[in-house]
Amino acid sequence: MMKATVFFLSIAFFIMCWSCGGDSKNESSAEKPKTEKKKKLSLKTEEGMMAKLTELDINVPAELKFVEVSRKSGEYTAKFAANDVDEATKTKLQEWYTKLVTDKAASGWIKHDIRVNEKMVGILINQHILLKPGEDGVDISTAYDSEDKTFTLYVNP
């Protein structure tokens, strides 16, 4: 009986050593080439917001510098601003905004006018909601403060 037990234990030990060691035909995860997944960017960062604006084909003029991304009611809004804006720059930025809204509407986006050249407390405001059928939309607005000579763009994708 003892010989049989030792024999079976020896065979069990041999099988365990054989199955745990030896050559493995599977590549280890460290040796496999890693395929990079496209990193999903968050709208709460400048990088993520700029990627979303690029995706929406909104190219912010160089005169408008990124200020911040804020969150209100679960929505992220990017703020861009230009200080010491002269009349020529103001006109250029307003023409860019008008062209952006017009081009989006012409390409099939649904345009909702919220404020068009509305003056409130000395600030000239334009705001539109643009909806791409079957996809996301964007709430985009500008504010020009003639007293402070600042032009601000707000984009909420």
HUMOPE-V272981 format. One record per backbone hydrogen bond with DSSP energy under -0.5 kcal/mol. NH is the residue of the N-H (numbers start at 1). CO is the residue of the C=O. E is the energy in kcal/mol with one decimal. If there is no record, write none. Layout:
NH | CO | E
NH | CO | E
//
This chain:
5 | 1 | -2.2
6 | 2 | -2.4
7 | 3 | -2.3
8 | 4 | -2.6
9 | 5 | -2.5
10 | 6 | -2.4
11 | 7 | -2.2
12 | 8 | -2.5
13 | 9 | -2.7
14 | 10 | -2.5
15 | 11 | -2.7
16 | 12 | -2.3
17 | 13 | -2.4
18 | 14 | -2.3
19 | 15 | -2.4
20 | 16 | -2.0
21 | 17 | -1.7
31 | 28 | -0.8
32 | 28 | -1.2
36 | 34 | -0.6
41 | 39 | -0.5
45 | 42 | -1.4
49 | 45 | -2.5
50 | 46 | -2.7
51 | 47 | -1.9
52 | 48 | -2.0
53 | 49 | -2.4
54 | 50 | -2.2
55 | 51 | -2.3
56 | 52 | -1.9
57 | 54 | -1.3
58 | 53 | -3.1
59 | 57 | -0.6
60 | 58 | -0.8
64 | 61 | -1.4
65 | 63 | -0.7
65 | 81 | -2.5
67 | 79 | -3.2
68 | 79 | -1.2
70 | 77 | -2.7
72 | 75 | -2.5
75 | 72 | -1.9
77 | 70 | -2.8
78 | 155 | -3.1
79 | 68 | -2.7
80 | 153 | -2.7
81 | 65 | -2.4
82 | 151 | -2.3
84 | 148 | -0.6
85 | 149 | -3.0
90 | 86 | -2.5
91 | 87 | -2.4
92 | 88 | -2.3
93 | 89 | -2.7
94 | 90 | -2.5
95 | 91 | -2.5
96 | 92 | -2.2
97 | 93 | -2.3
98 | 94 | -2.5
99 | 95 | -2.6
100 | 96 | -2.6
101 | 97 | -2.4
102 | 98 | -2.6
103 | 99 | -3.1
104 | 100 | -2.3
105 | 101 | -2.1
106 | 102 | -2.4
107 | 103 | -1.5
108 | 105 | -1.4
109 | 104 | -2.5
110 | 131 | -3.4
111 | 109 | -0.5
112 | 129 | -2.5
113 | 111 | -0.5
114 | 112 | -0.6
114 | 127 | -2.5
115 | 127 | -2.0
118 | 125 | -2.3
120 | 118 | -0.6
120 | 123 | -2.7
123 | 120 | -1.8
124 | 122 | -0.5
124 | 144 | -2.6
125 | 118 | -3.4
125 | 123 | -0.6
126 | 142 | -1.9
127 | 115 | -3.1
128 | 140 | -2.7
129 | 112 | -2.3
130 | 128 | -0.5
130 | 138 | -3.1
131 | 110 | -2.7
131 | 129 | -0.5
132 | 130 | -0.5
132 | 136 | -1.4
133 | 131 | -0.6
135 | 132 | -2.8
138 | 130 | -2.7
139 | 156 | -2.3
140 | 128 | -2.7
140 | 138 | -0.6
141 | 154 | -2.5
142 | 126 | -2.7
143 | 152 | -2.2
144 | 124 | -2.5
145 | 143 | -0.6
145 | 150 | -2.7
146 | 122 | -1.2
146 | 144 | -0.8
149 | 145 | -1.6
150 | 145 | -1.3
151 | 82 | -2.3
152 | 143 | -2.8
153 | 80 | -2.9
154 | 141 | -2.9
155 | 78 | -2.2
156 | 139 | -2.9
157 | 155 | -0.5
//
